[in-house]
C-alpha cells in the first residue's frame, strides 16, 4: 500500500519518529489505525469483514492479552453481553 502525504505531514511524522515514540513511518500509521479501530469499537461501530479481517482480529487478541490478568465471567456477565449484542443487532437491522 502506498500513501501520498503533504510535505508538512511527512515532516510531522519524521518529528514523531525522531522523538523516539515510533520506530518508522509504518509504526506510526499502524498506531493511528489501531487507535481508530479502538475508538470505533468503543463507539459500537462494526469492523468490516474483508481481506484484512484476520489482521484486525489478531490486533484485538494482542490488545486483550496486554490488558491484564483474565477475570472470570459470571452468568450475569454473559446475560449482559447477550443483551448488548441483541441491542446492537436490532439497531443494525433497523438501519
N, C-alpha and C positions, 0 to 999 in steps of 0.2 A: 504494500500500500504506500502510495506517495501522497504527501500532503504539502500544499503550497501555503506559505505564510509570508506576511509582510516583513520587511526588514526590521521593523520595530518589535514585532512579536518574536522573530528569531533572536534579536538582542535580549529580549526579556528571558527567553528560555536559556540562553547562554549564561545569563546572570544567575539563574536558578542553579544551573549545573556548577558554575564556579563557586557558588556559596557552599557546595558540598551536600546539599539536600538531595540531589539526584545524580546518578552516575552518567546519564546520557539523555539526549532528547527523547528517545523512546521510553525511558523510565519515567520521565516527566509526563508524557502523554498517557502512558498506562495508568499512572496515579490519578490523573484527571478523569479518565474513563471509569476507573474503579469507584472514585468518589461520586461521580454522577450516577452510576448504577446503584450505589448505596442510597443516594438521595431518592432515586426513583422507587426503590424497594420500600423505603420508609414512608414515601408518599402513597404507597399502594399501587404504583404503576406496574404494569406487567412487563416482563422482559420478553422480547420477541424470540420465537423459536426459529432459528435459522442455522446456517453453517457454522456459526461461532457459538452455538449454544453450549457445547461441551466446555469450551474455554471459560464461559461465564459461570457454569456450574462449578468448575474447578476453582475459580476465584472465590466463589461463595463458600465452598468447602474449606478452602485455606483460611478465609476470614473467620469461619466458625471455629476452626482449630485454634486460631490465635486469640479467640475471645475469652479464654479462661477455662476453668475446670467445668466439666459437664455437671448438669443438675438433673435430678430425677424429675420426670414429667408425670404429674398426677392425673388421675381420671378427669378431674376438674379442668386441668390444663388442656387435655385433649378435647373436652367439650367446648372450651373457649376457642380453641384453634378451629374446630369444625364450624362453629357459629360464624367466626370471622371469614372462613373460606366460603361458606354459603352466601354471606353478605356480598363478598367480592364477586362471586359468580353471578348472583342475581343482578348486581349493578352492571356488570359487563353484558349480560344478556339483554338488559333493557336499553342499552346504549345504541 
